[in-house]
Amino acid sequence: MGVKIMPLVHIDLLEGRSEEQLKALVKDVTAAISKDANVPAERIHIVLNEMKPSHYSVGGTLKSDQ
């Protein structure tokens, strides 16, 4: 009996991208995982976590302050 693989991908990004951009992102990520991991696209799950710039910091500075 084979193992049923269900890749679960979490992508954290700052909010502000259009729905079209997000659709393209998940389509491209799904295609890459399907090809490279030999997993059917319908088994790949992707969770997009969009953060407000005020909830993300680089080097001690909030992205909202940059």
N, CA, C and O atoms as a CHARMM CRD file, in Angstrom:
* protein
*
  264
    1    1 MET  N      0.85500  -1.16900   0.00000 PROA 1      0.00000
    2    1 MET  CA     0.00000   0.00000   0.00000 PROA 1      0.00000
    3    1 MET  C      0.90100   1.23200   0.00000 PROA 1      0.00000
    4    1 MET  O      1.80200   1.33700   0.83300 PROA 1      0.00000
    5    2 GLY  N      0.67000   2.16400  -0.92100 PROA 2      0.00000
    6    2 GLY  CA     1.48100   3.37200  -1.04700 PROA 2      0.00000
    7    2 GLY  C      1.06700   4.45100  -0.06100 PROA 2      0.00000
    8    2 GLY  O     -0.06400   4.49500   0.42100 PROA 2      0.00000
    9    3 VAL  N      2.01000   5.29800   0.21200 PROA 3      0.00000
   10    3 VAL  CA     1.75800   6.43700   1.09200 PROA 3      0.00000
   11    3 VAL  C      1.06500   7.53400   0.28700 PROA 3      0.00000
   12    3 VAL  O      1.49400   7.86300  -0.81900 PROA 3      0.00000
   13    4 LYS  N      0.01000   8.08900   0.83500 PROA 4      0.00000
   14    4 LYS  CA    -0.68500   9.19000   0.17000 PROA 4      0.00000
   15    4 LYS  C     -0.05500  10.49300   0.62900 PROA 4      0.00000
   16    4 LYS  O     -0.17500  10.88700   1.79000 PROA 4      0.00000
   17    5 ILE  N      0.61200  11.15000  -0.29700 PROA 5      0.00000
   18    5 ILE  CA     1.30700  12.38800   0.02000 PROA 5      0.00000
   19    5 ILE  C      0.35900  13.56500  -0.17700 PROA 5      0.00000
   20    5 ILE  O     -0.30800  13.67700  -1.20500 PROA 5      0.00000
   21    6 MET  N      0.31000  14.43400   0.81600 PROA 6      0.00000
   22    6 MET  CA    -0.47500  15.63900   0.70700 PROA 6      0.00000
   23    6 MET  C      0.40100  16.80800   1.12400 PROA 6      0.00000
   24    6 MET  O      0.40000  17.19000   2.29500 PROA 6      0.00000
   25    7 PRO  N      1.14600  17.38100   0.19200 PROA 7      0.00000
   26    7 PRO  CA     1.95200  18.54000   0.56600 PROA 7      0.00000
   27    7 PRO  C      1.05500  19.67800   1.05600 PROA 7      0.00000
   28    7 PRO  O      0.02600  19.98300   0.45400 PROA 7      0.00000
   29    8 LEU  N      1.46600  20.28500   2.14400 PROA 8      0.00000
   30    8 LEU  CA     0.78100  21.44700   2.69200 PROA 8      0.00000
   31    8 LEU  C      1.79400  22.57900   2.73200 PROA 8      0.00000
   32    8 LEU  O      2.77700  22.51300   3.47000 PROA 8      0.00000
   33    9 VAL  N      1.55800  23.60900   1.94700 PROA 9      0.00000
   34    9 VAL  CA     2.48600  24.72300   1.80600 PROA 9      0.00000
   35    9 VAL  C      1.88600  25.96100   2.45200 PROA 9      0.00000
   36    9 VAL  O      0.74500  26.32700   2.17000 PROA 9      0.00000
   37   10 HSD  N      2.65500  26.60100   3.31800 PROA 10     0.00000
   38   10 HSD  CA     2.24000  27.86800   3.92400 PROA 10     0.00000
   39   10 HSD  C      3.10200  28.97400   3.31400 PROA 10     0.00000
   40   10 HSD  O      4.32900  28.87800   3.29100 PROA 10     0.00000
   41   11 ILE  N      2.44900  30.01300   2.82800 PROA 11     0.00000
   42   11 ILE  CA     3.16100  31.14700   2.26300 PROA 11     0.00000
   43   11 ILE  C      2.74000  32.39000   3.03000 PROA 11     0.00000
   44   11 ILE  O      1.56800  32.76600   3.03000 PROA 11     0.00000
   45   12 ASP  N      3.71100  33.02600   3.68500 PROA 12     0.00000
   46   12 ASP  CA     3.46500  34.27500   4.40100 PROA 12     0.00000
   47   12 ASP  C      3.93100  35.42700   3.52300 PROA 12     0.00000
   48   12 ASP  O      5.05600  35.41400   3.02400 PROA 12     0.00000
   49   13 LEU  N      3.07300  36.42200   3.33300 PROA 13     0.00000
   50   13 LEU  CA     3.44300  37.56900   2.52700 PROA 13     0.00000
   51   13 LEU  C      2.67100  38.79200   3.00600 PROA 13     0.00000
   52   13 LEU  O      1.61800  38.68200   3.63500 PROA 13     0.00000
   53   14 LEU  N      3.22200  39.95500   2.69200 PROA 14     0.00000
   54   14 LEU  CA     2.53800  41.19500   3.04300 PROA 14     0.00000
   55   14 LEU  C      1.31400  41.35700   2.17400 PROA 14     0.00000
   56   14 LEU  O      1.33000  41.01200   0.99200 PROA 14     0.00000
   57   15 GLU  N      0.25000  41.88400   2.75800 PROA 15     0.00000
   58   15 GLU  CA    -0.97400  42.09600   1.99400 PROA 15     0.00000
   59   15 GLU  C     -0.75500  43.16400   0.92900 PROA 15     0.00000
   60   15 GLU  O      0.18700  43.95300   0.99700 PROA 15     0.00000
   61   16 GLY  N     -1.64300  43.16700  -0.04900 PROA 16     0.00000
   62   16 GLY  CA    -1.58100  44.20300  -1.06300 PROA 16     0.00000
   63   16 GLY  C     -1.52200  43.67900  -2.48500 PROA 16     0.00000
   64   16 GLY  O     -1.58600  44.46100  -3.43300 PROA 16     0.00000
   65   17 ARG  N     -1.40100  42.37000  -2.65200 PROA 17     0.00000
   66   17 ARG  CA    -1.39000  41.81600  -4.00600 PROA 17     0.00000
   67   17 ARG  C     -2.81700  41.59800  -4.48600 PROA 17     0.00000
   68   17 ARG  O     -3.72300  41.35200  -3.69100 PROA 17     0.00000
   69   18 SER  N     -2.99900  41.69100  -5.78200 PROA 18     0.00000
   70   18 SER  CA    -4.33500  41.50200  -6.35300 PROA 18     0.00000
   71   18 SER  C     -4.70500  40.02000  -6.33200 PROA 18     0.00000
   72   18 SER  O     -3.85100  39.15000  -6.16300 PROA 18     0.00000
   73   19 GLU  N     -5.98000  39.76100  -6.50500 PROA 19     0.00000
   74   19 GLU  CA    -6.43600  38.37800  -6.56500 PROA 19     0.00000
   75   19 GLU  C     -5.80300  37.65500  -7.75700 PROA 19     0.00000
   76   19 GLU  O     -5.49800  36.46500  -7.67600 PROA 19     0.00000
   77   20 GLU  N     -5.61100  38.37100  -8.84700 PROA 20     0.00000
   78   20 GLU  CA    -4.97200  37.77300 -10.02300 PROA 20     0.00000
   79   20 GLU  C     -3.53200  37.35500  -9.70300 PROA 20     0.00000
   80   20 GLU  O     -3.08500  36.29100 -10.13200 PROA 20     0.00000
   81   21 GLN  N     -2.81100  38.18600  -8.95500 PROA 21     0.00000
   82   21 GLN  CA    -1.44200  37.84700  -8.56800 PROA 21     0.00000
   83   21 GLN  C     -1.41600  36.62200  -7.65300 PROA 21     0.00000
   84   21 GLN  O     -0.56100  35.74900  -7.79900 PROA 21     0.00000
   85   22 LEU  N     -2.35300  36.56400  -6.71900 PROA 22     0.00000
   86   22 LEU  CA    -2.40900  35.42400  -5.80900 PROA 22     0.00000
   87   22 LEU  C     -2.77400  34.14300  -6.56100 PROA 22     0.00000
   88   22 LEU  O     -2.22700  33.07700  -6.27800 PROA 22     0.00000
   89   23 LYS  N     -3.68300  34.24600  -7.50400 PROA 23     0.00000
   90   23 LYS  CA    -4.03900  33.07900  -8.32200 PROA 23     0.00000
   91   23 LYS  C     -2.83300  32.57900  -9.10900 PROA 23     0.00000
   92   23 LYS  O     -2.60200  31.37300  -9.19700 PROA 23     0.00000
   93   24 ALA  N     -2.07000  33.49900  -9.67700 PROA 24     0.00000
   94   24 ALA  CA    -0.87500  33.11700 -10.43400 PROA 24     0.00000
   95   24 ALA  C      0.15400  32.47500  -9.51300 PROA 24     0.00000
   96   24 ALA  O      0.80600  31.50200  -9.89300 PROA 24     0.00000
   97   25 LEU  N      0.30300  33.01100  -8.31000 PROA 25     0.00000
   98   25 LEU  CA     1.25300  32.46100  -7.34600 PROA 25     0.00000
   99   25 LEU  C      0.91700  31.01900  -6.99900 PROA 25     0.00000
  100   25 LEU  O      1.78400  30.14900  -7.07400 PROA 25     0.00000
  101   26 VAL  N     -0.33800  30.75000  -6.61800 PROA 26     0.00000
  102   26 VAL  CA    -0.69100  29.38100  -6.22900 PROA 26     0.00000
  103   26 VAL  C     -0.63800  28.42700  -7.41800 PROA 26     0.00000
  104   26 VAL  O     -0.31400  27.25100  -7.25300 PROA 26     0.00000
  105   27 LYS  N     -0.94800  28.91800  -8.59800 PROA 27     0.00000
  106   27 LYS  CA    -0.85000  28.08100  -9.79300 PROA 27     0.00000
  107   27 LYS  C      0.60100  27.67900 -10.04900 PROA 27     0.00000
  108   27 LYS  O      0.88600  26.51000 -10.31000 PROA 27     0.00000
  109   28 ASP  N      1.51600  28.64500  -9.97400 PROA 28     0.00000
  110   28 ASP  CA     2.93500  28.37000 -10.22100 PROA 28     0.00000
  111   28 ASP  C      3.53800  27.47500  -9.14700 PROA 28     0.00000
  112   28 ASP  O      4.29800  26.55900  -9.46000 PROA 28     0.00000
  113   29 VAL  N      3.20700  27.73300  -7.88300 PROA 29     0.00000
  114   29 VAL  CA     3.74100  26.91500  -6.78300 PROA 29     0.00000
  115   29 VAL  C      3.21400  25.48400  -6.90400 PROA 29     0.00000
  116   29 VAL  O      3.96500  24.52700  -6.72000 PROA 29     0.00000
  117   30 THR  N      1.93200  25.34100  -7.21300 PROA 30     0.00000
  118   30 THR  CA     1.34400  24.01600  -7.38700 PROA 30     0.00000
  119   30 THR  C      2.03300  23.26000  -8.51400 PROA 30     0.00000
  120   30 THR  O      2.36300  22.08400  -8.36200 PROA 30     0.00000
  121   31 ALA  N      2.25200  23.92400  -9.64000 PROA 31     0.00000
  122   31 ALA  CA     2.90700  23.28300 -10.78300 PROA 31     0.00000
  123   31 ALA  C      4.31900  22.83000 -10.43000 PROA 31     0.00000
  124   31 ALA  O      4.73400  21.73500 -10.80900 PROA 31     0.00000
  125   32 ALA  N      5.05600  23.66300  -9.70900 PROA 32     0.00000
  126   32 ALA  CA     6.43400  23.31500  -9.33700 PROA 32     0.00000
  127   32 ALA  C      6.46900  22.11400  -8.39000 PROA 32     0.00000
  128   32 ALA  O      7.28000  21.20600  -8.57000 PROA 32     0.00000
  129   33 ILE  N      5.60600  22.10700  -7.40000 PROA 33     0.00000
  130   33 ILE  CA     5.58400  20.99500  -6.44700 PROA 33     0.00000
  131   33 ILE  C      5.13300  19.71500  -7.14500 PROA 33     0.00000
  132   33 ILE  O      5.70000  18.64500  -6.92300 PROA 33     0.00000
  133   34 SER  N      4.11700  19.83100  -7.98100 PROA 34     0.00000
  134   34 SER  CA     3.61400  18.67100  -8.69900 PROA 34     0.00000
  135   34 SER  C      4.71700  18.05200  -9.55200 PROA 34     0.00000
  136   34 SER  O      4.90200  16.83500  -9.55200 PROA 34     0.00000
  137   35 LYS  N      5.44200  18.89000 -10.27300 PROA 35     0.00000
  138   35 LYS  CA     6.51600  18.41400 -11.15300 PROA 35     0.00000
  139   35 LYS  C      7.69000  17.85200 -10.34800 PROA 35     0.00000
  140   35 LYS  O      8.13000  16.72900 -10.59900 PROA 35     0.00000
  141   36 ASP  N      8.19200  18.61400  -9.39600 PROA 36     0.00000
  142   36 ASP  CA     9.41900  18.24800  -8.69500 PROA 36     0.00000
  143   36 ASP  C      9.22000  17.15500  -7.65000 PROA 36     0.00000
  144   36 ASP  O     10.14200  16.38600  -7.37800 PROA 36     0.00000
  145   37 ALA  N      8.02200  17.07900  -7.05900 PROA 37     0.00000
  146   37 ALA  CA     7.76400  16.06900  -6.03400 PROA 37     0.00000
  147   37 ALA  C      6.91000  14.91900  -6.57000 PROA 37     0.00000
  148   37 ALA  O      6.59000  13.97900  -5.84300 PROA 37     0.00000
  149   38 ASN  N      6.54500  15.00800  -7.85300 PROA 38     0.00000
  150   38 ASN  CA     5.74000  13.96300  -8.49000 PROA 38     0.00000
  151   38 ASN  C      4.44600  13.70000  -7.71900 PROA 38     0.00000
  152   38 ASN  O      4.11000  12.56100  -7.39300 PROA 38     0.00000
  153   39 VAL  N      3.72900  14.79900  -7.44000 PROA 39     0.00000
  154   39 VAL  CA     2.47400  14.72700  -6.70200 PROA 39     0.00000
  155   39 VAL  C      1.37800  15.32200  -7.58700 PROA 39     0.00000
  156   39 VAL  O      1.58500  16.37900  -8.18400 PROA 39     0.00000
  157   40 PRO  N      0.22600  14.67500  -7.68600 PROA 40     0.00000
  158   40 PRO  CA    -0.86400  15.26200  -8.46900 PROA 40     0.00000
  159   40 PRO  C     -1.28800  16.61000  -7.88800 PROA 40     0.00000
  160   40 PRO  O     -1.36300  16.77900  -6.67100 PROA 40     0.00000
  161   41 ALA  N     -1.56200  17.55900  -8.77000 PROA 41     0.00000
  162   41 ALA  CA    -1.91400  18.91500  -8.33700 PROA 41     0.00000
  163   41 ALA  C     -3.08300  18.92700  -7.35700 PROA 41     0.00000
  164   41 ALA  O     -3.11100  19.73500  -6.42900 PROA 41     0.00000
  165   42 GLU  N     -4.03700  18.04000  -7.56000 PROA 42     0.00000
  166   42 GLU  CA    -5.21900  18.03300  -6.68300 PROA 42     0.00000
  167   42 GLU  C     -4.91700  17.58100  -5.26000 PROA 42     0.00000
  168   42 GLU  O     -5.78500  17.66800  -4.39200 PROA 42     0.00000
  169   43 ARG  N     -3.70600  17.10100  -5.00500 PROA 43     0.00000
  170   43 ARG  CA    -3.30800  16.69300  -3.64700 PROA 43     0.00000
  171   43 ARG  C     -2.53800  17.78800  -2.91300 PROA 43     0.00000
  172   43 ARG  O     -2.21500  17.63800  -1.73400 PROA 43     0.00000
  173   44 ILE  N     -2.24400  18.88600  -3.60400 PROA 44     0.00000
  174   44 ILE  CA    -1.41600  19.95100  -3.03700 PROA 44     0.00000
  175   44 ILE  C     -2.30300  21.02700  -2.41500 PROA 44     0.00000
  176   44 ILE  O     -3.20400  21.56100  -3.06200 PROA 44     0.00000
  177   45 HSD  N     -2.03500  21.32900  -1.16400 PROA 45     0.00000
  178   45 HSD  CA    -2.78800  22.34100  -0.42500 PROA 45     0.00000
  179   45 HSD  C     -1.87400  23.53200  -0.15600 PROA 45     0.00000
  180   45 HSD  O     -0.72200  23.36100   0.24300 PROA 45     0.00000
  181   46 ILE  N     -2.39000  24.73100  -0.37400 PROA 46     0.00000
  182   46 ILE  CA    -1.61100  25.94700  -0.13500 PROA 46     0.00000
  183   46 ILE  C     -2.42500  26.88600   0.74800 PROA 46     0.00000
  184   46 ILE  O     -3.60500  27.12900   0.49400 PROA 46     0.00000
  185   47 VAL  N     -1.78400  27.40700   1.78000 PROA 47     0.00000
  186   47 VAL  CA    -2.39600  28.38700   2.67400 PROA 47     0.00000
  187   47 VAL  C     -1.64000  29.69900   2.50000 PROA 47     0.00000
  188   47 VAL  O     -0.42500  29.74900   2.69200 PROA 47     0.00000
  189   48 LEU  N     -2.35100  30.75200   2.13900 PROA 48     0.00000
  190   48 LEU  CA    -1.75300  32.08300   2.02800 PROA 48     0.00000
  191   48 LEU  C     -2.07100  32.86400   3.29300 PROA 48     0.00000
  192   48 LEU  O     -3.23600  33.01300   3.66100 PROA 48     0.00000
  193   49 ASN  N     -1.04400  33.35700   3.95000 PROA 49     0.00000
  194   49 ASN  CA    -1.20800  34.19100   5.14200 PROA 49     0.00000
  195   49 ASN  C     -0.74500  35.59000   4.78100 PROA 49     0.00000
  196   49 ASN  O      0.45000  35.83800   4.62000 PROA 49     0.00000
  197   50 GLU  N     -1.70200  36.50600   4.65400 PROA 50     0.00000
  198   50 GLU  CA    -1.35800  37.88400   4.32800 PROA 50     0.00000
  199   50 GLU  C     -1.27900  38.70100   5.61100 PROA 50     0.00000
  200   50 GLU  O     -2.19600  38.69200   6.43200 PROA 50     0.00000
  201   51 MET  N     -0.16600  39.40500   5.76400 PROA 51     0.00000
  202   51 MET  CA     0.06600  40.20400   6.96200 PROA 51     0.00000
  203   51 MET  C     -0.03800  41.68100   6.63700 PROA 51     0.00000
  204   51 MET  O      0.31800  42.11900   5.54300 PROA 51     0.00000
  205   52 LYS  N     -0.52500  42.43400   7.59200 PROA 52     0.00000
  206   52 LYS  CA    -0.49500  43.88900   7.47300 PROA 52     0.00000
  207   52 LYS  C      0.95300  44.33900   7.62800 PROA 52     0.00000
  208   52 LYS  O      1.69600  43.73900   8.40400 PROA 52     0.00000
  209   53 PRO  N      1.37100  45.37400   6.91600 PROA 53     0.00000
  210   53 PRO  CA     2.73800  45.87500   7.08100 PROA 53     0.00000
  211   53 PRO  C      3.06900  46.26000   8.53000 PROA 53     0.00000
  212   53 PRO  O      4.23300  46.24300   8.93000 PROA 53     0.00000
  213   54 SER  N      2.04400  46.60400   9.30700 PROA 54     0.00000
  214   54 SER  CA     2.27000  46.95300  10.71200 PROA 54     0.00000
  215   54 SER  C      2.46900  45.71900  11.59000 PROA 54     0.00000
  216   54 SER  O      2.72400  45.84400  12.78800 PROA 54     0.00000
  217   55 HSD  N      2.35400  44.52600  10.99800 PROA 55     0.00000
  218   55 HSD  CA     2.53300  43.28300  11.74200 PROA 55     0.00000
  219   55 HSD  C      3.77800  42.52900  11.28800 PROA 55     0.00000
  220   55 HSD  O      3.91400  41.33700  11.56000 PROA 55     0.00000
  221   56 TYR  N      4.69200  43.22100  10.59500 PROA 56     0.00000
  222   56 TYR  CA     5.90800  42.58300  10.09200 PROA 56     0.00000
  223   56 TYR  C      7.06600  43.56300  10.21600 PROA 56     0.00000
  224   56 TYR  O      6.93500  44.74500   9.89600 PROA 56     0.00000
  225   57 SER  N      8.19400  43.05900  10.68400 PROA 57     0.00000
  226   57 SER  CA     9.35100  43.91500  10.91900 PROA 57     0.00000
  227   57 SER  C     10.59900  43.31300  10.30900 PROA 57     0.00000
  228   57 SER  O     10.77600  42.09500  10.29800 PROA 57     0.00000
  229   58 VAL  N     11.45800  44.17500   9.80200 PROA 58     0.00000
  230   58 VAL  CA    12.78500  43.78000   9.33400 PROA 58     0.00000
  231   58 VAL  C     13.78300  44.72500   9.98600 PROA 58     0.00000
  232   58 VAL  O     13.65700  45.94400   9.87100 PROA 58     0.00000
  233   59 GLY  N     14.76100  44.16900  10.66200 PROA 59     0.00000
  234   59 GLY  CA    15.79000  44.99300  11.29600 PROA 59     0.00000
  235   59 GLY  C     15.26000  45.91900  12.37500 PROA 59     0.00000
  236   59 GLY  O     15.82300  46.98900  12.60400 PROA 59     0.00000
  237   60 GLY  N     14.18800  45.52300  13.03600 PROA 60     0.00000
  238   60 GLY  CA    13.63700  46.33800  14.11500 PROA 60     0.00000
  239   60 GLY  C     12.72200  47.46000  13.66300 PROA 60     0.00000
  240   60 GLY  O     12.29300  48.27600  14.47800 PROA 60     0.00000
  241   61 THR  N     12.41500  47.51300  12.36300 PROA 61     0.00000
  242   61 THR  CA    11.52900  48.54600  11.84500 PROA 61     0.00000
  243   61 THR  C     10.32200  47.89800  11.18200 PROA 61     0.00000
  244   61 THR  O     10.45600  47.01000  10.34000 PROA 61     0.00000
  245   62 LEU  N      9.14600  48.35800  11.57800 PROA 62     0.00000
  246   62 LEU  CA     7.93600  47.83600  10.94100 PROA 62     0.00000
  247   62 LEU  C      7.91700  48.22500   9.47100 PROA 62     0.00000
  248   62 LEU  O      8.33700  49.32000   9.09800 PROA 62     0.00000
  249   63 LYS  N      7.42400  47.30900   8.64200 PROA 63     0.00000
  250   63 LYS  CA     7.33200  47.59700   7.21000 PROA 63     0.00000
  251   63 LYS  C      6.42200  48.80200   6.95300 PROA 63     0.00000
  252   63 LYS  O      6.60000  49.51300   5.96400 PROA 63     0.00000
  253   64 SER  N      5.46000  49.03000   7.83000 PROA 64     0.00000
  254   64 SER  CA     4.55700  50.17400   7.67800 PROA 64     0.00000
  255   64 SER  C      5.28000  51.50300   7.88800 PROA 64     0.00000
  256   64 SER  O      4.78700  52.54700   7.46100 PROA 64     0.00000
  257   65 ASP  N      6.44700  51.47600   8.54400 PROA 65     0.00000
  258   65 ASP  CA     7.22400  52.69700   8.78300 PROA 65     0.00000
  259   65 ASP  C      8.28700  52.91500   7.72700 PROA 65     0.00000
  260   65 ASP  O      9.01400  53.90600   7.79400 PROA 65     0.00000
  261   66 GLN  N      8.40300  52.04300   6.77400 PROA 66     0.00000
  262   66 GLN  CA     9.43500  52.16800   5.75300 PROA 66     0.00000
  263   66 GLN  C      8.89200  52.86700   4.51200 PROA 66     0.00000
  264   66 GLN  O      9.62600  53.06000   3.54300 PROA 66     0.00000
